[in-house]
Amino acid sequence: MKFIIAKDYEEMSRLAADVIASVMNEKPDCVLGLATGTTPIGLYQDLVKDYEEGKLDFSQVTSYNLDEYRGLDPKHPQSYRYFMQDNLFDHVNINPENTHVPDGANPDAEAACAAYEQAINEAGGVDVQLLGLGHNGHIGFNEPCDVFPKETHLVKLTESTIQANSRLFDSIDEVPREAYTMGVGTIMHAKKILVVANGAGKAQIVHDAFFGEVTPQVPASVLQFHPDVTVIVDAEAGSLCK
Ligand code: GLP
């Protein structure tokens, strides 16, 4: 595992964007695994800037997002599809048909999840998977549990995640209670994994996930077993890791 403490959010974002850019430059038709949340917004801005400066070409890229709220229309401003359009896809030359987010509007969980898992496999798997970190160690929406979930599946969000994500909704009642997410197994199959985290609020979980015991109670801890992981945090999030 490569563990990098950047001096601030800007440096974390730039270094992380460079990891993705180098995969894209090496393999123009790569498959990107993408994440939402506030953490990767700066990194997406840097990728857009690189594209505008002619340094990056998304024309052959395919993308698969980690997760999506169940029951939210893709046009809902808090849907992860909307987030991706707004923060990346609408600003670069990615072919819209090559961008994939689990279909939160499909009420048939089994069909939606199986189709997503199959599509990732048929695309040849993910070349680089970007991950943020939930305060409880969740990756995608894989919440703390007794057994690492293998494939894309339906999850019931924990109260702490509903609470944390309510800041982005008008009221906590509007936060969906369920989501579709890649499994921990799906994530672990990515050839390369890139984790970003920032802010003092993530310091404890960054320490526990990458320097603590590997346990499904801290889903991100399983990444310690992946052969190619880069973790990039800002100084605050890295403050308990010396
Ligand atoms: C959400 C997403 C995760 C994300 C996490 C952290 O629950 N499902 O993919 O990593 O929140 O978000 P933030 O980056 O805003 O702290």
py3Dmol code that shows the C-alpha trace and the ligand (Angstrom):
import py3Dmol

protein = """\
ATOM      1  CA  MET A   1       0.000   0.000   0.000  1.00  0.00           C
ATOM      2  CA  LYS A   2       1.209   3.490  -0.864  1.00  0.00           C
ATOM      3  CA  PHE A   3       0.086   5.933   1.839  1.00  0.00           C
ATOM      4  CA  ILE A   4       0.583   9.594   0.976  1.00  0.00           C
ATOM      5  CA  ILE A   5      -0.133  12.548   3.272  1.00  0.00           C
ATOM      6  CA  ALA A   6      -0.643  15.675   1.163  1.00  0.00           C
ATOM      7  CA  LYS A   7      -0.363  19.100   2.763  1.00  0.00           C
ATOM      8  CA  ASP A   8      -3.942  20.134   2.019  1.00  0.00           C
ATOM      9  CA  TYR A   9      -7.108  19.338   0.048  1.00  0.00           C
ATOM     10  CA  GLU A  10      -5.749  20.939  -3.147  1.00  0.00           C
ATOM     11  CA  GLU A  11      -2.597  18.850  -3.108  1.00  0.00           C
ATOM     12  CA  MET A  12      -4.549  15.670  -2.258  1.00  0.00           C
ATOM     13  CA  SER A  13      -6.870  16.334  -5.215  1.00  0.00           C
ATOM     14  CA  ARG A  14      -4.032  17.045  -7.659  1.00  0.00           C
ATOM     15  CA  LEU A  15      -2.041  13.946  -6.677  1.00  0.00           C
ATOM     16  CA  ALA A  16      -5.139  11.768  -6.943  1.00  0.00           C
ATOM     17  CA  ALA A  17      -6.086  13.269 -10.328  1.00  0.00           C
ATOM     18  CA  ASP A  18      -2.548  12.469 -11.512  1.00  0.00           C
ATOM     19  CA  VAL A  19      -3.015   8.786 -10.597  1.00  0.00           C
ATOM     20  CA  ILE A  20      -6.168   8.611 -12.721  1.00  0.00           C
ATOM     21  CA  ALA A  21      -4.605  10.653 -15.524  1.00  0.00           C
ATOM     22  CA  SER A  22      -1.629   8.318 -15.740  1.00  0.00           C
ATOM     23  CA  VAL A  23      -3.915   5.266 -16.084  1.00  0.00           C
ATOM     24  CA  MET A  24      -5.840   7.103 -18.838  1.00  0.00           C
ATOM     25  CA  ASN A  25      -2.680   8.072 -20.671  1.00  0.00           C
ATOM     26  CA  GLU A  26      -1.291   4.539 -20.517  1.00  0.00           C
ATOM     27  CA  LYS A  27      -4.580   2.955 -21.568  1.00  0.00           C
ATOM     28  CA  PRO A  28      -6.875   5.374 -23.454  1.00  0.00           C
ATOM     29  CA  ASP A  29      -9.740   2.837 -23.457  1.00  0.00           C
ATOM     30  CA  CYS A  30      -9.486   2.188 -19.721  1.00  0.00           C
ATOM     31  CA  VAL A  31     -12.381   1.441 -17.377  1.00  0.00           C
ATOM     32  CA  LEU A  32     -12.648   3.928 -14.518  1.00  0.00           C
ATOM     33  CA  GLY A  33     -14.462   3.065 -11.296  1.00  0.00           C
ATOM     34  CA  LEU A  34     -15.817   6.357  -9.972  1.00  0.00           C
ATOM     35  CA  ALA A  35     -17.064   7.635  -6.629  1.00  0.00           C
ATOM     36  CA  THR A  36     -19.288  10.421  -5.370  1.00  0.00           C
ATOM     37  CA  GLY A  37     -19.205  12.375  -2.101  1.00  0.00           C
ATOM     38  CA  THR A  38     -17.642  15.740  -1.340  1.00  0.00           C
ATOM     39  CA  THR A  39     -14.076  14.373  -1.137  1.00  0.00           C
ATOM     40  CA  PRO A  40     -13.500  13.721  -4.875  1.00  0.00           C
ATOM     41  CA  ILE A  41     -14.998  17.022  -6.119  1.00  0.00           C
ATOM     42  CA  GLY A  42     -11.566  18.740  -6.289  1.00  0.00           C
ATOM     43  CA  LEU A  43     -10.062  15.786  -8.102  1.00  0.00           C
ATOM     44  CA  TYR A  44     -12.838  15.893 -10.723  1.00  0.00           C
ATOM     45  CA  GLN A  45     -12.207  19.632 -11.162  1.00  0.00           C
ATOM     46  CA  ASP A  46      -8.547  18.852 -11.834  1.00  0.00           C
ATOM     47  CA  LEU A  47      -9.461  16.180 -14.403  1.00  0.00           C
ATOM     48  CA  VAL A  48     -11.781  18.677 -16.153  1.00  0.00           C
ATOM     49  CA  LYS A  49      -8.946  21.228 -16.164  1.00  0.00           C
ATOM     50  CA  ASP A  50      -6.549  18.657 -17.670  1.00  0.00           C
ATOM     51  CA  TYR A  51      -9.133  17.888 -20.348  1.00  0.00           C
ATOM     52  CA  GLU A  52      -9.649  21.577 -21.150  1.00  0.00           C
ATOM     53  CA  GLU A  53      -5.881  22.019 -21.471  1.00  0.00           C
ATOM     54  CA  GLY A  54      -5.752  19.131 -23.941  1.00  0.00           C
ATOM     55  CA  LYS A  55      -3.832  16.812 -21.597  1.00  0.00           C
ATOM     56  CA  LEU A  56      -6.584  14.218 -21.198  1.00  0.00           C
ATOM     57  CA  ASP A  57      -8.915  12.477 -23.610  1.00  0.00           C
ATOM     58  CA  PHE A  58     -12.020  10.688 -22.343  1.00  0.00           C
ATOM     59  CA  SER A  59     -13.312   9.651 -25.788  1.00  0.00           C
ATOM     60  CA  GLN A  60     -12.534   5.947 -25.334  1.00  0.00           C
ATOM     61  CA  VAL A  61     -13.026   5.773 -21.574  1.00  0.00           C
ATOM     62  CA  THR A  62     -15.765   3.699 -19.919  1.00  0.00           C
ATOM     63  CA  SER A  63     -16.879   4.380 -16.361  1.00  0.00           C
ATOM     64  CA  TYR A  64     -18.744   2.505 -13.653  1.00  0.00           C
ATOM     65  CA  ASN A  65     -19.826   4.287 -10.504  1.00  0.00           C
ATOM     66  CA  LEU A  66     -19.760   2.585  -7.147  1.00  0.00           C
ATOM     67  CA  ASP A  67     -23.289   3.159  -5.982  1.00  0.00           C
ATOM     68  CA  GLU A  68     -26.643   4.895  -6.260  1.00  0.00           C
ATOM     69  CA  TYR A  69     -29.549   5.605  -3.937  1.00  0.00           C
ATOM     70  CA  ARG A  70     -32.483   3.272  -4.546  1.00  0.00           C
ATOM     71  CA  GLY A  71     -35.659   5.089  -5.486  1.00  0.00           C
ATOM     72  CA  LEU A  72     -34.073   8.351  -6.663  1.00  0.00           C
ATOM     73  CA  ASP A  73     -34.692   9.407 -10.224  1.00  0.00           C
ATOM     74  CA  PRO A  74     -31.418  10.036 -12.126  1.00  0.00           C
ATOM     75  CA  LYS A  75     -32.571  13.652 -12.553  1.00  0.00           C
ATOM     76  CA  HIS A  76     -32.888  14.193  -8.786  1.00  0.00           C
ATOM     77  CA  PRO A  77     -30.142  16.662  -7.772  1.00  0.00           C
ATOM     78  CA  GLN A  78     -28.991  14.306  -4.981  1.00  0.00           C
ATOM     79  CA  SER A  79     -28.810  11.238  -7.198  1.00  0.00           C
ATOM     80  CA  TYR A  80     -25.298  10.046  -7.885  1.00  0.00           C
ATOM     81  CA  ARG A  81     -26.024  10.093 -11.634  1.00  0.00           C
ATOM     82  CA  TYR A  82     -26.780  13.807 -11.341  1.00  0.00           C
ATOM     83  CA  PHE A  83     -23.615  14.351  -9.291  1.00  0.00           C
ATOM     84  CA  MET A  84     -21.468  12.677 -11.934  1.00  0.00           C
ATOM     85  CA  GLN A  85     -23.006  14.661 -14.805  1.00  0.00           C
ATOM     86  CA  ASP A  86     -22.579  17.869 -12.857  1.00  0.00           C
ATOM     87  CA  ASN A  87     -19.027  17.284 -11.625  1.00  0.00           C
ATOM     88  CA  LEU A  88     -17.437  15.404 -14.524  1.00  0.00           C
ATOM     89  CA  PHE A  89     -19.371  13.903 -17.427  1.00  0.00           C
ATOM     90  CA  ASP A  90     -20.954  17.142 -18.714  1.00  0.00           C
ATOM     91  CA  HIS A  91     -17.544  18.818 -18.878  1.00  0.00           C
ATOM     92  CA  VAL A  92     -15.410  16.235 -20.722  1.00  0.00           C
ATOM     93  CA  ASN A  93     -15.616  14.273 -23.976  1.00  0.00           C
ATOM     94  CA  ILE A  94     -16.732  10.981 -22.434  1.00  0.00           C
ATOM     95  CA  ASN A  95     -19.338   9.148 -24.533  1.00  0.00           C
ATOM     96  CA  PRO A  96     -22.538   9.290 -22.404  1.00  0.00           C
ATOM     97  CA  GLU A  97     -23.301   5.699 -23.438  1.00  0.00           C
ATOM     98  CA  ASN A  98     -20.063   4.586 -21.796  1.00  0.00           C
ATOM     99  CA  THR A  99     -20.952   6.037 -18.392  1.00  0.00           C
ATOM    100  CA  HIS A 100     -22.658   3.700 -15.939  1.00  0.00           C
ATOM    101  CA  VAL A 101     -24.277   4.258 -12.548  1.00  0.00           C
ATOM    102  CA  PRO A 102     -26.442   1.586 -10.867  1.00  0.00           C
ATOM    103  CA  ASP A 103     -30.065   2.141 -11.854  1.00  0.00           C
ATOM    104  CA  GLY A 104     -31.607   3.522  -8.666  1.00  0.00           C
ATOM    105  CA  ALA A 105     -34.933   3.983 -10.438  1.00  0.00           C
ATOM    106  CA  ASN A 106     -35.241   0.222 -11.035  1.00  0.00           C
ATOM    107  CA  PRO A 107     -37.226  -1.189  -8.087  1.00  0.00           C
ATOM    108  CA  ASP A 108     -36.186  -4.745  -8.998  1.00  0.00           C
ATOM    109  CA  ALA A 109     -33.043  -4.936  -6.857  1.00  0.00           C
ATOM    110  CA  GLU A 110     -31.970  -8.363  -7.993  1.00  0.00           C
ATOM    111  CA  ALA A 111     -32.204  -7.501 -11.686  1.00  0.00           C
ATOM    112  CA  ALA A 112     -30.567  -4.079 -11.294  1.00  0.00           C
ATOM    113  CA  CYS A 113     -27.622  -5.455  -9.297  1.00  0.00           C
ATOM    114  CA  ALA A 114     -27.048  -8.573 -11.418  1.00  0.00           C
ATOM    115  CA  ALA A 115     -27.082  -6.505 -14.627  1.00  0.00           C
ATOM    116  CA  TYR A 116     -24.554  -4.076 -13.162  1.00  0.00           C
ATOM    117  CA  GLU A 117     -22.167  -6.777 -11.989  1.00  0.00           C
ATOM    118  CA  GLN A 118     -22.365  -8.498 -15.365  1.00  0.00           C
ATOM    119  CA  ALA A 119     -21.737  -5.263 -17.267  1.00  0.00           C
ATOM    120  CA  ILE A 120     -18.558  -4.587 -15.255  1.00  0.00           C
ATOM    121  CA  ASN A 121     -17.307  -8.110 -15.962  1.00  0.00           C
ATOM    122  CA  GLU A 122     -18.109  -7.824 -19.656  1.00  0.00           C
ATOM    123  CA  ALA A 123     -16.187  -4.547 -19.807  1.00  0.00           C
ATOM    124  CA  GLY A 124     -13.129  -6.497 -18.623  1.00  0.00           C
ATOM    125  CA  GLY A 125     -13.170  -5.200 -15.047  1.00  0.00           C
ATOM    126  CA  VAL A 126     -12.153  -1.855 -13.591  1.00  0.00           C
ATOM    127  CA  ASP A 127      -8.631  -0.537 -14.247  1.00  0.00           C
ATOM    128  CA  VAL A 128      -8.603   2.034 -11.455  1.00  0.00           C
ATOM    129  CA  GLN A 129     -11.248   2.306  -8.751  1.00  0.00           C
ATOM    130  CA  LEU A 130     -11.583   5.614  -6.940  1.00  0.00           C
ATOM    131  CA  LEU A 131     -12.950   5.430  -3.384  1.00  0.00           C
ATOM    132  CA  GLY A 132     -13.942   7.900  -0.700  1.00  0.00           C
ATOM    133  CA  LEU A 133     -14.324   6.795   2.884  1.00  0.00           C
ATOM    134  CA  GLY A 134     -17.454   6.932   5.030  1.00  0.00           C
ATOM    135  CA  HIS A 135     -17.001   7.960   8.671  1.00  0.00           C
ATOM    136  CA  ASN A 136     -17.783   4.375   9.688  1.00  0.00           C
ATOM    137  CA  GLY A 137     -15.332   2.944   7.144  1.00  0.00           C
ATOM    138  CA  HIS A 138     -17.861   2.264   4.420  1.00  0.00           C
ATOM    139  CA  ILE A 139     -16.687   2.087   0.823  1.00  0.00           C
ATOM    140  CA  GLY A 140     -19.320   2.646  -1.835  1.00  0.00           C
ATOM    141  CA  PHE A 141     -22.298   1.900   0.384  1.00  0.00           C
ATOM    142  CA  ASN A 142     -20.835  -1.249   1.940  1.00  0.00           C
ATOM    143  CA  GLU A 143     -21.712  -0.583   5.550  1.00  0.00           C
ATOM    144  CA  PRO A 144     -20.075  -2.272   8.572  1.00  0.00           C
ATOM    145  CA  CYS A 145     -21.376  -5.849   8.790  1.00  0.00           C
ATOM    146  CA  ASP A 146     -20.386  -9.400   9.715  1.00  0.00           C
ATOM    147  CA  VAL A 147     -19.304 -10.667   6.290  1.00  0.00           C
ATOM    148  CA  PHE A 148     -17.794  -8.726   3.384  1.00  0.00           C
ATOM    149  CA  PRO A 149     -20.484  -8.571   0.658  1.00  0.00           C
ATOM    150  CA  LYS A 150     -19.132  -9.950  -2.617  1.00  0.00           C
ATOM    151  CA  GLU A 151     -21.160  -8.502  -5.482  1.00  0.00           C
ATOM    152  CA  THR A 152     -23.353  -5.543  -6.371  1.00  0.00           C
ATOM    153  CA  HIS A 153     -26.290  -5.654  -3.983  1.00  0.00           C
ATOM    154  CA  LEU A 154     -29.084  -3.772  -2.222  1.00  0.00           C
ATOM    155  CA  VAL A 155     -28.113  -2.209   1.124  1.00  0.00           C
ATOM    156  CA  LYS A 156     -30.038  -0.661   3.957  1.00  0.00           C
ATOM    157  CA  LEU A 157     -28.127   2.451   4.972  1.00  0.00           C
ATOM    158  CA  THR A 158     -27.118   2.802   8.601  1.00  0.00           C
ATOM    159  CA  GLU A 159     -28.489   5.645  10.722  1.00  0.00           C
ATOM    160  CA  SER A 160     -25.025   7.232  10.845  1.00  0.00           C
ATOM    161  CA  THR A 161     -24.762   7.289   7.042  1.00  0.00           C
ATOM    162  CA  ILE A 162     -28.305   8.659   6.681  1.00  0.00           C
ATOM    163  CA  GLN A 163     -27.385  11.317   9.220  1.00  0.00           C
ATOM    164  CA  ALA A 164     -24.060  12.148   7.512  1.00  0.00           C
ATOM    165  CA  ASN A 165     -25.624  12.367   4.042  1.00  0.00           C
ATOM    166  CA  SER A 166     -28.643  14.382   5.227  1.00  0.00           C
ATOM    167  CA  ARG A 167     -26.512  17.534   4.998  1.00  0.00           C
ATOM    168  CA  LEU A 168     -26.989  17.381   1.238  1.00  0.00           C
ATOM    169  CA  PHE A 169     -30.800  17.011   1.359  1.00  0.00           C
ATOM    170  CA  ASP A 170     -33.454  19.546   2.440  1.00  0.00           C
ATOM    171  CA  SER A 171     -34.394  17.321   5.378  1.00  0.00           C
ATOM    172  CA  ILE A 172     -33.314  13.987   6.835  1.00  0.00           C
ATOM    173  CA  ASP A 173     -36.670  12.475   5.844  1.00  0.00           C
ATOM    174  CA  GLU A 174     -35.737  12.924   2.192  1.00  0.00           C
ATOM    175  CA  VAL A 175     -32.588  10.786   2.429  1.00  0.00           C
ATOM    176  CA  PRO A 176     -33.266   7.415   0.801  1.00  0.00           C
ATOM    177  CA  ARG A 177     -32.944   4.485   3.217  1.00  0.00           C
ATOM    178  CA  GLU A 178     -31.593   2.064   0.637  1.00  0.00           C
ATOM    179  CA  ALA A 179     -28.996   1.989  -2.109  1.00  0.00           C
ATOM    180  CA  TYR A 180     -27.445  -0.264  -4.728  1.00  0.00           C
ATOM    181  CA  THR A 181     -23.704  -0.639  -4.366  1.00  0.00           C
ATOM    182  CA  MET A 182     -20.826  -2.582  -5.861  1.00  0.00           C
ATOM    183  CA  GLY A 183     -19.823  -5.265  -3.373  1.00  0.00           C
ATOM    184  CA  VAL A 184     -16.519  -5.366  -1.541  1.00  0.00           C
ATOM    185  CA  GLY A 185     -15.609  -8.251  -3.881  1.00  0.00           C
ATOM    186  CA  THR A 186     -16.437  -6.121  -6.941  1.00  0.00           C
ATOM    187  CA  ILE A 187     -14.217  -3.353  -5.581  1.00  0.00           C
ATOM    188  CA  MET A 188     -11.361  -5.739  -4.717  1.00  0.00           C
ATOM    189  CA  HIS A 189     -11.340  -7.033  -8.322  1.00  0.00           C
ATOM    190  CA  ALA A 190     -10.225  -3.614  -9.611  1.00  0.00           C
ATOM    191  CA  LYS A 191      -6.659  -3.739 -10.886  1.00  0.00           C
ATOM    192  CA  LYS A 192      -5.728  -0.576  -9.024  1.00  0.00           C
ATOM    193  CA  ILE A 193      -7.423   1.216  -6.127  1.00  0.00           C
ATOM    194  CA  LEU A 194      -7.143   4.886  -5.210  1.00  0.00           C
ATOM    195  CA  VAL A 195      -8.567   6.126  -1.894  1.00  0.00           C
ATOM    196  CA  VAL A 196      -8.976   9.793  -0.972  1.00  0.00           C
ATOM    197  CA  ALA A 197      -9.945  11.287   2.390  1.00  0.00           C
ATOM    198  CA  ASN A 198      -9.693  14.761   3.869  1.00  0.00           C
ATOM    199  CA  GLY A 199     -10.517  16.680   7.020  1.00  0.00           C
ATOM    200  CA  ALA A 200     -10.084  16.044  10.744  1.00  0.00           C
ATOM    201  CA  GLY A 201     -13.390  14.151  10.876  1.00  0.00           C
ATOM    202  CA  LYS A 202     -11.815  11.320   8.838  1.00  0.00           C
ATOM    203  CA  ALA A 203      -8.585  11.029  10.887  1.00  0.00           C
ATOM    204  CA  GLN A 204      -9.744   8.168  13.132  1.00  0.00           C
ATOM    205  CA  ILE A 205     -11.283   6.097  10.367  1.00  0.00           C
ATOM    206  CA  VAL A 206      -8.249   6.598   8.104  1.00  0.00           C
ATOM    207  CA  HIS A 207      -6.082   5.232  10.909  1.00  0.00           C
ATOM    208  CA  ASP A 208      -8.396   2.312  11.680  1.00  0.00           C
ATOM    209  CA  ALA A 209      -8.978   1.350   8.047  1.00  0.00           C
ATOM    210  CA  PHE A 210      -5.363   1.305   6.921  1.00  0.00           C
ATOM    211  CA  PHE A 211      -3.416   0.577  10.111  1.00  0.00           C
ATOM    212  CA  GLY A 212      -5.978  -1.342  12.190  1.00  0.00           C
ATOM    213  CA  GLU A 213      -7.417  -4.848  12.121  1.00  0.00           C
ATOM    214  CA  VAL A 214      -8.922  -6.136   8.868  1.00  0.00           C
ATOM    215  CA  THR A 215     -12.595  -6.692   9.652  1.00  0.00           C
ATOM    216  CA  PRO A 216     -15.955  -6.336   7.864  1.00  0.00           C
ATOM    217  CA  GLN A 217     -16.897  -4.009  10.728  1.00  0.00           C
ATOM    218  CA  VAL A 218     -14.549  -1.540   9.004  1.00  0.00           C
ATOM    219  CA  PRO A 219     -15.219  -2.385   5.342  1.00  0.00           C
ATOM    220  CA  ALA A 220     -12.324  -0.280   3.969  1.00  0.00           C
ATOM    221  CA  SER A 221      -9.835  -2.299   6.040  1.00  0.00           C
ATOM    222  CA  VAL A 222     -10.027  -5.116   3.467  1.00  0.00           C
ATOM    223  CA  LEU A 223      -8.128  -2.830   1.088  1.00  0.00           C
ATOM    224  CA  GLN A 224      -4.994  -3.695   3.105  1.00  0.00           C
ATOM    225  CA  PHE A 225      -5.128  -7.035   1.225  1.00  0.00           C
ATOM    226  CA  HIS A 226      -5.264  -5.475  -2.268  1.00  0.00           C
ATOM    227  CA  PRO A 227      -1.947  -5.652  -4.162  1.00  0.00           C
ATOM    228  CA  ASP A 228      -2.128  -2.138  -5.674  1.00  0.00           C
ATOM    229  CA  VAL A 229      -3.660   0.485  -3.381  1.00  0.00           C
ATOM    230  CA  THR A 230      -2.747   4.155  -3.165  1.00  0.00           C
ATOM    231  CA  VAL A 231      -4.234   6.127  -0.273  1.00  0.00           C
ATOM    232  CA  ILE A 232      -3.956   9.919  -0.510  1.00  0.00           C
ATOM    233  CA  VAL A 233      -5.126  11.998   2.446  1.00  0.00           C
ATOM    234  CA  ASP A 234      -4.688  15.603   3.500  1.00  0.00           C
ATOM    235  CA  ALA A 235      -2.674  16.485   6.630  1.00  0.00           C
ATOM    236  CA  GLU A 236      -5.782  16.593   8.848  1.00  0.00           C
ATOM    237  CA  ALA A 237      -7.094  13.183   7.785  1.00  0.00           C
ATOM    238  CA  GLY A 238      -3.577  11.754   8.122  1.00  0.00           C
ATOM    239  CA  SER A 239      -2.902  13.295  11.536  1.00  0.00           C
ATOM    240  CA  LEU A 240      -3.185   9.986  13.468  1.00  0.00           C
ATOM    241  CA  CYS A 241      -0.961   8.079  11.034  1.00  0.00           C
ATOM    242  CA  LYS A 242       2.714   8.680  11.519  1.00  0.00           C
TER     243      LYS A 242
END
"""
ligand_1 = """\
16
GLP
C -21.295 8.372 0.633
C -20.858 7.556 -0.604
C -19.438 7.087 -0.495
C -18.551 8.231 -0.027
C -18.957 8.650 1.350
C -18.094 9.747 1.929
O -21.985 7.638 1.572
N -21.702 6.434 -0.851
O -19.021 6.583 -1.749
O -17.208 7.822 -0.049
O -20.299 9.094 1.312
O -18.513 10.990 1.465
P -17.724 12.319 1.639
O -16.625 12.284 0.612
O -18.717 13.388 1.329
O -17.202 12.371 3.019
"""
view = py3Dmol.view(width=600, height=400)
view.addModel(protein, "pdb")
view.setStyle({"model": 0}, {"cartoon": {"style": "trace"}})
view.addModel(ligand_1, "xyz")
view.setStyle({"model": 1}, {"stick": {}})
view.zoomTo()
view.show()
